[in-house]
Amino acid sequence: MPKIFATQYCVKCGKSATTFGGHVIGCERMALGNLMRTKVLAGWCSEDCHNSAHSNSDGCYGEYNSETMGLISDVRPLLFGNTTKPPKF
Ligand SMILES: [Zn+2]
C-alpha cells in the first residue's frame, strides 16, 4: 500500500487536523523537474469545518498550500487504529 500524504492542519482554518476526508491538489517536483499533480488527503479540525467546506464532484477542496496546511508524510498510522473513516479518493 502506498504512503498517504495528508495535511497537518485543517485546510479551512489552520487548526490541528483531527479528522480527514477528501483531498487537496498539490504539485510535487519530480526527479526530472516535472511537476506532478498529487492528491493530498485533506485534514480538518472538526466535522463542522469539513461539512462547511465545499468540494468539487471529484472530492477536491482546492490547492494544497505547504505553508498553511503542513504535511504528514504518512498518515496511515493515524487513520488505522482510531475511529477515523478511511479516506475516499
Ligand atoms: Zn477547521
PDB file of the backbone (N, CA, C, O) and the ligand in Angstrom, with CONECT records:
HET     ZN  A 101       1
ATOM      1  N   MET A   1       0.845  -1.195   0.000  1.00  0.00           N
ATOM      2  CA  MET A   1       0.000   0.000   0.000  1.00  0.00           C
ATOM      3  C   MET A   1       0.879   1.244   0.000  1.00  0.00           C
ATOM      4  O   MET A   1       1.781   1.353   0.831  1.00  0.00           O
ATOM      5  N   PRO A   2       0.645   2.165  -0.892  1.00  0.00           N
ATOM      6  CA  PRO A   2       1.482   3.369  -0.951  1.00  0.00           C
ATOM      7  C   PRO A   2       1.249   4.269   0.250  1.00  0.00           C
ATOM      8  O   PRO A   2       0.223   4.186   0.926  1.00  0.00           O
ATOM      9  N   LYS A   3       2.222   5.128   0.497  1.00  0.00           N
ATOM     10  CA  LYS A   3       2.070   6.118   1.551  1.00  0.00           C
ATOM     11  C   LYS A   3       0.929   7.068   1.202  1.00  0.00           C
ATOM     12  O   LYS A   3       0.646   7.338   0.035  1.00  0.00           O
ATOM     13  N   ILE A   4       0.295   7.557   2.242  1.00  0.00           N
ATOM     14  CA  ILE A   4      -0.772   8.542   2.037  1.00  0.00           C
ATOM     15  C   ILE A   4      -0.307   9.858   2.637  1.00  0.00           C
ATOM     16  O   ILE A   4      -0.069   9.949   3.842  1.00  0.00           O
ATOM     17  N   PHE A   5      -0.179  10.872   1.800  1.00  0.00           N
ATOM     18  CA  PHE A   5       0.127  12.213   2.290  1.00  0.00           C
ATOM     19  C   PHE A   5      -1.145  12.859   2.810  1.00  0.00           C
ATOM     20  O   PHE A   5      -2.226  12.652   2.260  1.00  0.00           O
ATOM     21  N   ALA A   6      -1.012  13.635   3.862  1.00  0.00           N
ATOM     22  CA  ALA A   6      -2.171  14.344   4.395  1.00  0.00           C
ATOM     23  C   ALA A   6      -1.719  15.690   4.932  1.00  0.00           C
ATOM     24  O   ALA A   6      -0.544  15.874   5.250  1.00  0.00           O
ATOM     25  N   THR A   7      -2.639  16.623   5.033  1.00  0.00           N
ATOM     26  CA  THR A   7      -2.294  17.916   5.610  1.00  0.00           C
ATOM     27  C   THR A   7      -2.248  17.794   7.129  1.00  0.00           C
ATOM     28  O   THR A   7      -3.000  17.027   7.730  1.00  0.00           O
ATOM     29  N   GLN A   8      -1.355  18.561   7.732  1.00  0.00           N
ATOM     30  CA  GLN A   8      -1.184  18.528   9.187  1.00  0.00           C
ATOM     31  C   GLN A   8      -2.230  19.400   9.872  1.00  0.00           C
ATOM     32  O   GLN A   8      -2.615  19.151  11.015  1.00  0.00           O
ATOM     33  N   TYR A   9      -2.682  20.424   9.156  1.00  0.00           N
ATOM     34  CA  TYR A   9      -3.632  21.370   9.733  1.00  0.00           C
ATOM     35  C   TYR A   9      -4.920  21.387   8.918  1.00  0.00           C
ATOM     36  O   TYR A   9      -4.947  21.005   7.748  1.00  0.00           O
ATOM     37  N   CYS A  10      -5.976  21.836   9.568  1.00  0.00           N
ATOM     38  CA  CYS A  10      -7.265  21.999   8.912  1.00  0.00           C
ATOM     39  C   CYS A  10      -7.101  22.850   7.647  1.00  0.00           C
ATOM     40  O   CYS A  10      -6.558  23.953   7.708  1.00  0.00           O
ATOM     41  N   VAL A  11      -7.566  22.340   6.510  1.00  0.00           N
ATOM     42  CA  VAL A  11      -7.382  23.079   5.258  1.00  0.00           C
ATOM     43  C   VAL A  11      -8.263  24.319   5.214  1.00  0.00           C
ATOM     44  O   VAL A  11      -8.078  25.173   4.347  1.00  0.00           O
ATOM     45  N   LYS A  12      -9.209  24.432   6.124  1.00  0.00           N
ATOM     46  CA  LYS A  12     -10.094  25.589   6.126  1.00  0.00           C
ATOM     47  C   LYS A  12      -9.615  26.670   7.090  1.00  0.00           C
ATOM     48  O   LYS A  12      -9.541  27.840   6.713  1.00  0.00           O
ATOM     49  N   CYS A  13      -9.288  26.301   8.330  1.00  0.00           N
ATOM     50  CA  CYS A  13      -8.986  27.328   9.322  1.00  0.00           C
ATOM     51  C   CYS A  13      -7.584  27.232   9.913  1.00  0.00           C
ATOM     52  O   CYS A  13      -7.173  28.138  10.638  1.00  0.00           O
ATOM     53  N   GLY A  14      -6.833  26.164   9.629  1.00  0.00           N
ATOM     54  CA  GLY A  14      -5.446  26.102  10.048  1.00  0.00           C
ATOM     55  C   GLY A  14      -5.195  25.529  11.431  1.00  0.00           C
ATOM     56  O   GLY A  14      -4.045  25.474  11.866  1.00  0.00           O
ATOM     57  N   LYS A  15      -6.248  25.095  12.143  1.00  0.00           N
ATOM     58  CA  LYS A  15      -6.017  24.413  13.417  1.00  0.00           C
ATOM     59  C   LYS A  15      -5.511  23.000  13.147  1.00  0.00           C
ATOM     60  O   LYS A  15      -5.558  22.523  12.013  1.00  0.00           O
ATOM     61  N   SER A  16      -5.029  22.334  14.191  1.00  0.00           N
ATOM     62  CA  SER A  16      -4.534  20.977  14.006  1.00  0.00           C
ATOM     63  C   SER A  16      -5.642  20.066  13.493  1.00  0.00           C
ATOM     64  O   SER A  16      -6.777  20.112  13.968  1.00  0.00           O
ATOM     65  N   ALA A  17      -5.290  19.237  12.513  1.00  0.00           N
ATOM     66  CA  ALA A  17      -6.276  18.330  11.933  1.00  0.00           C
ATOM     67  C   ALA A  17      -6.532  17.148  12.854  1.00  0.00           C
ATOM     68  O   ALA A  17      -5.599  16.555  13.395  1.00  0.00           O
ATOM     69  N   THR A  18      -7.795  16.814  13.025  1.00  0.00           N
ATOM     70  CA  THR A  18      -8.144  15.648  13.839  1.00  0.00           C
ATOM     71  C   THR A  18      -8.928  14.623  13.044  1.00  0.00           C
ATOM     72  O   THR A  18      -9.090  13.488  13.492  1.00  0.00           O
ATOM     73  N   THR A  19      -9.416  15.000  11.874  1.00  0.00           N
ATOM     74  CA  THR A  19     -10.159  14.078  11.047  1.00  0.00           C
ATOM     75  C   THR A  19      -9.793  14.367   9.588  1.00  0.00           C
ATOM     76  O   THR A  19      -9.304  15.451   9.269  1.00  0.00           O
ATOM     77  N   PHE A  20     -10.027  13.412   8.725  1.00  0.00           N
ATOM     78  CA  PHE A  20      -9.585  13.557   7.346  1.00  0.00           C
ATOM     79  C   PHE A  20     -10.688  13.151   6.389  1.00  0.00           C
ATOM     80  O   PHE A  20     -11.464  12.234   6.660  1.00  0.00           O
ATOM     81  N   GLY A  21     -10.745  13.854   5.259  1.00  0.00           N
ATOM     82  CA  GLY A  21     -11.717  13.480   4.241  1.00  0.00           C
ATOM     83  C   GLY A  21     -11.532  14.326   2.998  1.00  0.00           C
ATOM     84  O   GLY A  21     -11.239  15.518   3.094  1.00  0.00           O
ATOM     85  N   GLY A  22     -11.698  13.727   1.846  1.00  0.00           N
ATOM     86  CA  GLY A  22     -11.491  14.443   0.603  1.00  0.00           C
ATOM     87  C   GLY A  22     -10.005  14.720   0.392  1.00  0.00           C
ATOM     88  O   GLY A  22      -9.163  14.110   1.051  1.00  0.00           O
ATOM     89  N   HIS A  23      -9.680  15.623  -0.509  1.00  0.00           N
ATOM     90  CA  HIS A  23      -8.274  15.895  -0.763  1.00  0.00           C
ATOM     91  C   HIS A  23      -8.086  17.298  -1.325  1.00  0.00           C
ATOM     92  O   HIS A  23      -9.028  17.942  -1.786  1.00  0.00           O
ATOM     93  N   VAL A  24      -6.847  17.741  -1.269  1.00  0.00           N
ATOM     94  CA  VAL A  24      -6.443  18.954  -1.981  1.00  0.00           C
ATOM     95  C   VAL A  24      -5.372  18.537  -2.983  1.00  0.00           C
ATOM     96  O   VAL A  24      -4.752  17.483  -2.837  1.00  0.00           O
ATOM     97  N   ILE A  25      -5.160  19.362  -3.992  1.00  0.00           N
ATOM     98  CA  ILE A  25      -4.208  19.023  -5.044  1.00  0.00           C
ATOM     99  C   ILE A  25      -2.909  19.783  -4.821  1.00  0.00           C
ATOM    100  O   ILE A  25      -2.898  21.009  -4.720  1.00  0.00           O
ATOM    101  N   GLY A  26      -1.814  19.030  -4.747  1.00  0.00           N
ATOM    102  CA  GLY A  26      -0.509  19.644  -4.609  1.00  0.00           C
ATOM    103  C   GLY A  26       0.368  19.348  -5.799  1.00  0.00           C
ATOM    104  O   GLY A  26       0.146  18.376  -6.521  1.00  0.00           O
ATOM    105  N   CYS A  27       1.359  20.182  -6.004  1.00  0.00           N
ATOM    106  CA  CYS A  27       2.317  19.951  -7.074  1.00  0.00           C
ATOM    107  C   CYS A  27       3.610  19.442  -6.456  1.00  0.00           C
ATOM    108  O   CYS A  27       4.187  20.100  -5.591  1.00  0.00           O
ATOM    109  N   GLU A  28       4.054  18.306  -6.883  1.00  0.00           N
ATOM    110  CA  GLU A  28       5.260  17.701  -6.356  1.00  0.00           C
ATOM    111  C   GLU A  28       6.326  17.720  -7.437  1.00  0.00           C
ATOM    112  O   GLU A  28       6.096  17.271  -8.560  1.00  0.00           O
ATOM    113  N   ARG A  29       7.501  18.246  -7.088  1.00  0.00           N
ATOM    114  CA  ARG A  29       8.554  18.325  -8.089  1.00  0.00           C
ATOM    115  C   ARG A  29       9.261  16.981  -8.194  1.00  0.00           C
ATOM    116  O   ARG A  29       9.817  16.489  -7.211  1.00  0.00           O
ATOM    117  N   MET A  30       9.241  16.406  -9.347  1.00  0.00           N
ATOM    118  CA  MET A  30       9.787  15.079  -9.538  1.00  0.00           C
ATOM    119  C   MET A  30      11.245  15.161  -9.967  1.00  0.00           C
ATOM    120  O   MET A  30      11.772  16.248 -10.204  1.00  0.00           O
ATOM    121  N   ALA A  31      11.882  14.019 -10.062  1.00  0.00           N
ATOM    122  CA  ALA A  31      13.323  13.941 -10.300  1.00  0.00           C
ATOM    123  C   ALA A  31      13.768  14.730 -11.526  1.00  0.00           C
ATOM    124  O   ALA A  31      14.811  15.382 -11.494  1.00  0.00           O
ATOM    125  N   LEU A  32      13.002  14.679 -12.588  1.00  0.00           N
ATOM    126  CA  LEU A  32      13.419  15.327 -13.823  1.00  0.00           C
ATOM    127  C   LEU A  32      12.962  16.784 -13.894  1.00  0.00           C
ATOM    128  O   LEU A  32      13.101  17.436 -14.929  1.00  0.00           O
ATOM    129  N   GLY A  33      12.414  17.289 -12.782  1.00  0.00           N
ATOM    130  CA  GLY A  33      11.985  18.673 -12.781  1.00  0.00           C
ATOM    131  C   GLY A  33      10.548  18.858 -13.225  1.00  0.00           C
ATOM    132  O   GLY A  33      10.046  19.981 -13.274  1.00  0.00           O
ATOM    133  N   ASN A  34       9.892  17.769 -13.546  1.00  0.00           N
ATOM    134  CA  ASN A  34       8.480  17.874 -13.922  1.00  0.00           C
ATOM    135  C   ASN A  34       7.637  18.057 -12.674  1.00  0.00           C
ATOM    136  O   ASN A  34       7.939  17.490 -11.623  1.00  0.00           O
ATOM    137  N   LEU A  35       6.610  18.824 -12.787  1.00  0.00           N
ATOM    138  CA  LEU A  35       5.672  18.954 -11.687  1.00  0.00           C
ATOM    139  C   LEU A  35       4.549  17.954 -11.866  1.00  0.00           C
ATOM    140  O   LEU A  35       3.927  17.870 -12.925  1.00  0.00           O
ATOM    141  N   MET A  36       4.305  17.205 -10.818  1.00  0.00           N
ATOM    142  CA  MET A  36       3.252  16.215 -10.890  1.00  0.00           C
ATOM    143  C   MET A  36       2.126  16.633  -9.960  1.00  0.00           C
ATOM    144  O   MET A  36       2.365  17.055  -8.829  1.00  0.00           O
ATOM    145  N   ARG A  37       0.921  16.514 -10.434  1.00  0.00           N
ATOM    146  CA  ARG A  37      -0.225  16.820  -9.585  1.00  0.00           C
ATOM    147  C   ARG A  37      -0.438  15.659  -8.624  1.00  0.00           C
ATOM    148  O   ARG A  37      -0.610  14.514  -9.043  1.00  0.00           O
ATOM    149  N   THR A  38      -0.424  15.969  -7.332  1.00  0.00           N
ATOM    150  CA  THR A  38      -0.519  14.942  -6.314  1.00  0.00           C
ATOM    151  C   THR A  38      -1.713  15.218  -5.412  1.00  0.00           C
ATOM    152  O   THR A  38      -1.944  16.351  -4.990  1.00  0.00           O
ATOM    153  N   LYS A  39      -2.454  14.178  -5.128  1.00  0.00           N
ATOM    154  CA  LYS A  39      -3.548  14.325  -4.176  1.00  0.00           C
ATOM    155  C   LYS A  39      -3.012  14.251  -2.752  1.00  0.00           C
ATOM    156  O   LYS A  39      -2.258  13.340  -2.411  1.00  0.00           O
ATOM    157  N   VAL A  40      -3.403  15.209  -1.929  1.00  0.00           N
ATOM    158  CA  VAL A  40      -3.040  15.211  -0.520  1.00  0.00           C
ATOM    159  C   VAL A  40      -4.337  15.112   0.271  1.00  0.00           C
ATOM    160  O   VAL A  40      -5.248  15.921   0.090  1.00  0.00           O
ATOM    161  N   LEU A  41      -4.415  14.130   1.136  1.00  0.00           N
ATOM    162  CA  LEU A  41      -5.609  13.945   1.952  1.00  0.00           C
ATOM    163  C   LEU A  41      -5.872  15.204   2.778  1.00  0.00           C
ATOM    164  O   LEU A  41      -4.968  15.718   3.437  1.00  0.00           O
ATOM    165  N   ALA A  42      -7.093  15.693   2.742  1.00  0.00           N
ATOM    166  CA  ALA A  42      -7.418  16.940   3.424  1.00  0.00           C
ATOM    167  C   ALA A  42      -7.710  16.689   4.897  1.00  0.00           C
ATOM    168  O   ALA A  42      -8.533  15.839   5.238  1.00  0.00           O
ATOM    169  N   GLY A  43      -7.030  17.434   5.768  1.00  0.00           N
ATOM    170  CA  GLY A  43      -7.263  17.332   7.202  1.00  0.00           C
ATOM    171  C   GLY A  43      -8.263  18.392   7.656  1.00  0.00           C
ATOM    172  O   GLY A  43      -8.371  19.459   7.051  1.00  0.00           O
ATOM    173  N   TRP A  44      -8.983  18.088   8.714  1.00  0.00           N
ATOM    174  CA  TRP A  44      -9.987  19.002   9.259  1.00  0.00           C
ATOM    175  C   TRP A  44      -9.880  19.015  10.769  1.00  0.00           C
ATOM    176  O   TRP A  44      -9.600  17.985  11.382  1.00  0.00           O
ATOM    177  N   CYS A  45     -10.100  20.179  11.380  1.00  0.00           N
ATOM    178  CA  CYS A  45     -10.046  20.262  12.838  1.00  0.00           C
ATOM    179  C   CYS A  45     -11.314  19.680  13.442  1.00  0.00           C
ATOM    180  O   CYS A  45     -11.309  19.234  14.590  1.00  0.00           O
ATOM    181  N   SER A  46     -12.405  19.682  12.674  1.00  0.00           N
ATOM    182  CA  SER A  46     -13.681  19.219  13.198  1.00  0.00           C
ATOM    183  C   SER A  46     -14.595  18.873  12.036  1.00  0.00           C
ATOM    184  O   SER A  46     -14.366  19.301  10.905  1.00  0.00           O
ATOM    185  N   GLU A  47     -15.624  18.099  12.320  1.00  0.00           N
ATOM    186  CA  GLU A  47     -16.593  17.776  11.280  1.00  0.00           C
ATOM    187  C   GLU A  47     -17.331  19.034  10.819  1.00  0.00           C
ATOM    188  O   GLU A  47     -17.785  19.114   9.678  1.00  0.00           O
ATOM    189  N   ASP A  48     -17.445  20.023  11.727  1.00  0.00           N
ATOM    190  CA  ASP A  48     -18.116  21.262  11.342  1.00  0.00           C
ATOM    191  C   ASP A  48     -17.368  21.947  10.202  1.00  0.00           C
ATOM    192  O   ASP A  48     -17.978  22.383   9.226  1.00  0.00           O
ATOM    193  N   CYS A  49     -16.041  22.038  10.332  1.00  0.00           N
ATOM    194  CA  CYS A  49     -15.241  22.645   9.268  1.00  0.00           C
ATOM    195  C   CYS A  49     -15.377  21.819   7.986  1.00  0.00           C
ATOM    196  O   CYS A  49     -15.557  22.362   6.897  1.00  0.00           O
ATOM    197  N   HIS A  50     -15.290  20.519   8.139  1.00  0.00           N
ATOM    198  CA  HIS A  50     -15.387  19.626   6.980  1.00  0.00           C
ATOM    199  C   HIS A  50     -16.733  19.828   6.273  1.00  0.00           C
ATOM    200  O   HIS A  50     -16.795  19.951   5.050  1.00  0.00           O
ATOM    201  N   ASN A  51     -17.789  19.859   7.057  1.00  0.00           N
ATOM    202  CA  ASN A  51     -19.126  19.975   6.471  1.00  0.00           C
ATOM    203  C   ASN A  51     -19.398  21.346   5.873  1.00  0.00           C
ATOM    204  O   ASN A  51     -20.236  21.484   4.982  1.00  0.00           O
ATOM    205  N   SER A  52     -18.686  22.367   6.365  1.00  0.00           N
ATOM    206  CA  SER A  52     -18.947  23.710   5.868  1.00  0.00           C
ATOM    207  C   SER A  52     -18.092  24.043   4.645  1.00  0.00           C
ATOM    208  O   SER A  52     -18.291  25.081   4.013  1.00  0.00           O
ATOM    209  N   ALA A  53     -17.143  23.167   4.309  1.00  0.00           N
ATOM    210  CA  ALA A  53     -16.335  23.379   3.109  1.00  0.00           C
ATOM    211  C   ALA A  53     -16.995  22.664   1.937  1.00  0.00           C
ATOM    212  O   ALA A  53     -17.788  21.739   2.114  1.00  0.00           O
ATOM    213  N   HIS A  54     -16.648  23.116   0.739  1.00  0.00           N
ATOM    214  CA  HIS A  54     -17.289  22.532  -0.438  1.00  0.00           C
ATOM    215  C   HIS A  54     -16.232  21.976  -1.385  1.00  0.00           C
ATOM    216  O   HIS A  54     -15.277  22.659  -1.755  1.00  0.00           O
ATOM    217  N   SER A  55     -16.430  20.739  -1.758  1.00  0.00           N
ATOM    218  CA  SER A  55     -15.521  20.119  -2.716  1.00  0.00           C
ATOM    219  C   SER A  55     -16.197  20.070  -4.078  1.00  0.00           C
ATOM    220  O   SER A  55     -17.414  20.215  -4.192  1.00  0.00           O
ATOM    221  N   ASN A  56     -15.389  19.866  -5.102  1.00  0.00           N
ATOM    222  CA  ASN A  56     -15.993  19.632  -6.410  1.00  0.00           C
ATOM    223  C   ASN A  56     -16.453  18.172  -6.504  1.00  0.00           C
ATOM    224  O   ASN A  56     -16.353  17.426  -5.530  1.00  0.00           O
ATOM    225  N   SER A  57     -16.946  17.773  -7.653  1.00  0.00           N
ATOM    226  CA  SER A  57     -17.528  16.439  -7.781  1.00  0.00           C
ATOM    227  C   SER A  57     -16.483  15.346  -7.598  1.00  0.00           C
ATOM    228  O   SER A  57     -16.827  14.184  -7.384  1.00  0.00           O
ATOM    229  N   ASP A  58     -15.210  15.717  -7.683  1.00  0.00           N
ATOM    230  CA  ASP A  58     -14.126  14.757  -7.531  1.00  0.00           C
ATOM    231  C   ASP A  58     -13.678  14.633  -6.071  1.00  0.00           C
ATOM    232  O   ASP A  58     -12.770  13.858  -5.771  1.00  0.00           O
ATOM    233  N   GLY A  59     -14.295  15.378  -5.173  1.00  0.00           N
ATOM    234  CA  GLY A  59     -13.892  15.356  -3.771  1.00  0.00           C
ATOM    235  C   GLY A  59     -12.698  16.236  -3.486  1.00  0.00           C
ATOM    236  O   GLY A  59     -12.026  16.068  -2.468  1.00  0.00           O
ATOM    237  N   CYS A  60     -12.428  17.179  -4.381  1.00  0.00           N
ATOM    238  CA  CYS A  60     -11.265  18.057  -4.242  1.00  0.00           C
ATOM    239  C   CYS A  60     -11.667  19.370  -3.585  1.00  0.00           C
ATOM    240  O   CYS A  60     -12.648  20.002  -3.977  1.00  0.00           O
ATOM    241  N   TYR A  61     -10.877  19.778  -2.557  1.00  0.00           N
ATOM    242  CA  TYR A  61     -11.177  21.013  -1.837  1.00  0.00           C
ATOM    243  C   TYR A  61     -10.267  22.154  -2.246  1.00  0.00           C
ATOM    244  O   TYR A  61     -10.239  23.183  -1.571  1.00  0.00           O
ATOM    245  N   GLY A  62      -9.517  22.003  -3.341  1.00  0.00           N
ATOM    246  CA  GLY A  62      -8.701  23.115  -3.837  1.00  0.00           C
ATOM    247  C   GLY A  62      -7.224  22.795  -3.832  1.00  0.00           C
ATOM    248  O   GLY A  62      -6.818  21.633  -3.848  1.00  0.00           O
ATOM    249  N   GLU A  63      -6.424  23.856  -3.811  1.00  0.00           N
ATOM    250  CA  GLU A  63      -4.986  23.724  -3.939  1.00  0.00           C
ATOM    251  C   GLU A  63      -4.339  23.464  -2.584  1.00  0.00           C
ATOM    252  O   GLU A  63      -4.717  24.057  -1.573  1.00  0.00           O
ATOM    253  N   TYR A  64      -3.370  22.580  -2.584  1.00  0.00           N
ATOM    254  CA  TYR A  64      -2.571  22.350  -1.397  1.00  0.00           C
ATOM    255  C   TYR A  64      -1.602  23.505  -1.189  1.00  0.00           C
ATOM    256  O   TYR A  64      -1.006  23.988  -2.152  1.00  0.00           O
ATOM    257  N   ASN A  65      -1.433  23.955   0.052  1.00  0.00           N
ATOM    258  CA  ASN A  65      -0.501  25.024   0.386  1.00  0.00           C
ATOM    259  C   ASN A  65       0.368  24.552   1.547  1.00  0.00           C
ATOM    260  O   ASN A  65      -0.111  24.420   2.673  1.00  0.00           O
ATOM    261  N   SER A  66       1.637  24.299   1.272  1.00  0.00           N
ATOM    262  CA  SER A  66       2.503  23.704   2.293  1.00  0.00           C
ATOM    263  C   SER A  66       2.729  24.641   3.467  1.00  0.00           C
ATOM    264  O   SER A  66       2.987  24.177   4.577  1.00  0.00           O
ATOM    265  N   GLU A  67       2.639  25.956   3.251  1.00  0.00           N
ATOM    266  CA  GLU A  67       2.907  26.897   4.335  1.00  0.00           C
ATOM    267  C   GLU A  67       1.791  26.928   5.361  1.00  0.00           C
ATOM    268  O   GLU A  67       2.054  27.033   6.559  1.00  0.00           O
ATOM    269  N   THR A  68       0.551  26.838   4.907  1.00  0.00           N
ATOM    270  CA  THR A  68      -0.551  26.937   5.855  1.00  0.00           C
ATOM    271  C   THR A  68      -1.093  25.579   6.275  1.00  0.00           C
ATOM    272  O   THR A  68      -1.690  25.450   7.344  1.00  0.00           O
ATOM    273  N   MET A  69      -0.888  24.563   5.436  1.00  0.00           N
ATOM    274  CA  MET A  69      -1.516  23.265   5.723  1.00  0.00           C
ATOM    275  C   MET A  69      -0.561  22.255   6.336  1.00  0.00           C
ATOM    276  O   MET A  69      -1.008  21.286   6.950  1.00  0.00           O
ATOM    277  N   GLY A  70       0.771  22.462   6.181  1.00  0.00           N
ATOM    278  CA  GLY A  70       1.712  21.491   6.695  1.00  0.00           C
ATOM    279  C   GLY A  70       1.585  20.184   5.940  1.00  0.00           C
ATOM    280  O   GLY A  70       0.782  20.070   5.013  1.00  0.00           O
ATOM    281  N   LEU A  71       2.374  19.197   6.334  1.00  0.00           N
ATOM    282  CA  LEU A  71       2.290  17.915   5.650  1.00  0.00           C
ATOM    283  C   LEU A  71       2.613  16.779   6.602  1.00  0.00           C
ATOM    284  O   LEU A  71       3.599  16.823   7.337  1.00  0.00           O
ATOM    285  N   ILE A  72       1.768  15.761   6.575  1.00  0.00           N
ATOM    286  CA  ILE A  72       2.060  14.494   7.234  1.00  0.00           C
ATOM    287  C   ILE A  72       2.479  13.548   6.121  1.00  0.00           C
ATOM    288  O   ILE A  72       1.694  13.264   5.217  1.00  0.00           O
ATOM    289  N   SER A  73       3.709  13.059   6.182  1.00  0.00           N
ATOM    290  CA  SER A  73       4.228  12.293   5.043  1.00  0.00           C
ATOM    291  C   SER A  73       3.638  10.898   4.970  1.00  0.00           C
ATOM    292  O   SER A  73       3.663  10.276   3.908  1.00  0.00           O
ATOM    293  N   ASP A  74       3.117  10.400   6.058  1.00  0.00           N
ATOM    294  CA  ASP A  74       2.449   9.100   6.003  1.00  0.00           C
ATOM    295  C   ASP A  74       1.387   9.066   7.092  1.00  0.00           C
ATOM    296  O   ASP A  74       1.700   8.932   8.276  1.00  0.00           O
ATOM    297  N   VAL A  75       0.150   9.186   6.689  1.00  0.00           N
ATOM    298  CA  VAL A  75      -0.934   9.351   7.648  1.00  0.00           C
ATOM    299  C   VAL A  75      -1.535   8.013   8.075  1.00  0.00           C
ATOM    300  O   VAL A  75      -2.425   7.978   8.924  1.00  0.00           O
ATOM    301  N   ARG A  76      -1.056   6.913   7.494  1.00  0.00           N
ATOM    302  CA  ARG A  76      -1.703   5.623   7.767  1.00  0.00           C
ATOM    303  C   ARG A  76      -1.808   5.279   9.254  1.00  0.00           C
ATOM    304  O   ARG A  76      -2.855   4.802   9.693  1.00  0.00           O
ATOM    305  N   PRO A  77      -0.728   5.513  10.055  1.00  0.00           N
ATOM    306  CA  PRO A  77      -0.854   5.173  11.485  1.00  0.00           C
ATOM    307  C   PRO A  77      -1.950   5.961  12.191  1.00  0.00           C
ATOM    308  O   PRO A  77      -2.528   5.494  13.171  1.00  0.00           O
ATOM    309  N   LEU A  78      -2.235   7.176  11.679  1.00  0.00           N
ATOM    310  CA  LEU A  78      -3.303   7.970  12.281  1.00  0.00           C
ATOM    311  C   LEU A  78      -4.680   7.475  11.844  1.00  0.00           C
ATOM    312  O   LEU A  78      -5.657   7.568  12.588  1.00  0.00           O
ATOM    313  N   LEU A  79      -4.733   6.948  10.627  1.00  0.00           N
ATOM    314  CA  LEU A  79      -6.034   6.543  10.089  1.00  0.00           C
ATOM    315  C   LEU A  79      -6.489   5.210  10.640  1.00  0.00           C
ATOM    316  O   LEU A  79      -7.669   5.007  10.927  1.00  0.00           O
ATOM    317  N   PHE A  80      -5.535   4.303  10.785  1.00  0.00           N
ATOM    318  CA  PHE A  80      -5.902   2.955  11.181  1.00  0.00           C
ATOM    319  C   PHE A  80      -5.575   2.797  12.652  1.00  0.00           C
ATOM    320  O   PHE A  80      -4.442   3.033  13.074  1.00  0.00           O
ATOM    321  N   GLY A  81      -6.544   2.409  13.413  1.00  0.00           N
ATOM    322  CA  GLY A  81      -6.319   2.308  14.841  1.00  0.00           C
ATOM    323  C   GLY A  81      -7.109   3.337  15.612  1.00  0.00           C
ATOM    324  O   GLY A  81      -7.061   3.347  16.842  1.00  0.00           O
ATOM    325  N   ASN A  82      -7.843   4.216  14.921  1.00  0.00           N
ATOM    326  CA  ASN A  82      -8.833   5.025  15.610  1.00  0.00           C
ATOM    327  C   ASN A  82     -10.124   4.997  14.810  1.00  0.00           C
ATOM    328  O   ASN A  82     -10.257   4.196  13.885  1.00  0.00           O
ATOM    329  N   THR A  83     -11.059   5.839  15.139  1.00  0.00           N
ATOM    330  CA  THR A  83     -12.372   5.730  14.534  1.00  0.00           C
ATOM    331  C   THR A  83     -12.507   6.536  13.242  1.00  0.00           C
ATOM    332  O   THR A  83     -13.572   6.549  12.624  1.00  0.00           O
ATOM    333  N   THR A  84     -11.420   7.211  12.834  1.00  0.00           N
ATOM    334  CA  THR A  84     -11.492   7.986  11.609  1.00  0.00           C
ATOM    335  C   THR A  84     -11.784   7.067  10.428  1.00  0.00           C
ATOM    336  O   THR A  84     -11.181   6.003  10.288  1.00  0.00           O
ATOM    337  N   LYS A  85     -12.691   7.481   9.607  1.00  0.00           N
ATOM    338  CA  LYS A  85     -13.039   6.676   8.441  1.00  0.00           C
ATOM    339  C   LYS A  85     -11.883   6.672   7.450  1.00  0.00           C
ATOM    340  O   LYS A  85     -11.135   7.647   7.376  1.00  0.00           O
ATOM    341  N   PRO A  86     -11.723   5.597   6.691  1.00  0.00           N
ATOM    342  CA  PRO A  86     -10.676   5.583   5.664  1.00  0.00           C
ATOM    343  C   PRO A  86     -10.918   6.690   4.647  1.00  0.00           C
ATOM    344  O   PRO A  86     -12.064   7.073   4.409  1.00  0.00           O
ATOM    345  N   PRO A  87      -9.857   7.203   4.048  1.00  0.00           N
ATOM    346  CA  PRO A  87     -10.018   8.308   3.093  1.00  0.00           C
ATOM    347  C   PRO A  87     -10.734   7.863   1.823  1.00  0.00           C
ATOM    348  O   PRO A  87     -10.576   6.733   1.359  1.00  0.00           O
ATOM    349  N   LYS A  88     -11.496   8.751   1.294  1.00  0.00           N
ATOM    350  CA  LYS A  88     -12.126   8.495  -0.001  1.00  0.00           C
ATOM    351  C   LYS A  88     -11.385   9.294  -1.051  1.00  0.00           C
ATOM    352  O   LYS A  88     -11.384  10.524  -1.010  1.00  0.00           O
ATOM    353  N   PHE A  89     -10.757   8.611  -1.990  1.00  0.00           N
ATOM    354  CA  PHE A  89     -10.050   9.315  -3.046  1.00  0.00           C
ATOM    355  C   PHE A  89     -10.870   9.296  -4.310  1.00  0.00           C
ATOM    356  O   PHE A  89     -10.447   9.841  -5.329  1.00  0.00           O
TER     357      PHE A  89
HETATM  358 ZN    ZN A 101     -11.056  23.952  10.882  1.00  0.00          ZN2+
END
